[in-house]
Amino acid sequence: MSSVLIPVNYLLTSKNRSTTFVALKTTNVVMELAMKLSEFELDVMQLLWQQEPCTAAQLHELLSQNKKVAYTTVKTIVDRLEQKGAVARAGQQGKAIIYRSCVDQSTLSDQATPGFMQRFFGGDSRSLIAHFIQQEALNEDDIAYLQNLLKDKKQPK
């Protein structure tokens, strides 16, 4: 039987109640937790998903390639993500703590999409899809991929 630590202080003190739920990765247990992440927290999570496991210093180095950010800022964000249950300590490398994600990227994306669509496109999926198609430079492979998605969606299940 697996045990999962839930950041109870986050759940009890959260002023902004959220309907966003994400699945936490464990060995054989799936739990749901209300979680709201800032844009910068999402940037850190994106890098962690791509590079995990890694240290706060490694995340800082990766983030510094695109924007000027202090190590202490990145460490604070990682600490917040740990408090929220989005990341966990996976070990140590010398004095540095190694982190891994506890939140599955696809689950977070699936849960964030309806709110994003509502906020920016009034809940209209057609407008959302049209916007991305019009804004992106699509090559023949992209168009074929989208056509296959639509074909699969159209077929009865």
Secondary structure, 3 states (H helix, E strand, C coil): CCCCCCCHHHHHHCCCCCCCEEEECCCCCCEEEECCCCHHHHHHHHHHHHHCCEEHHHHHHHHHCCCCCCHHHHHHHHHHHHHHCCEEEEEEECCEEEEEECECHHHHHHHHHHHHHHHHHCCCHHHHHHHHHHHCCCCHHHHHHHHHHHHHHHCCC
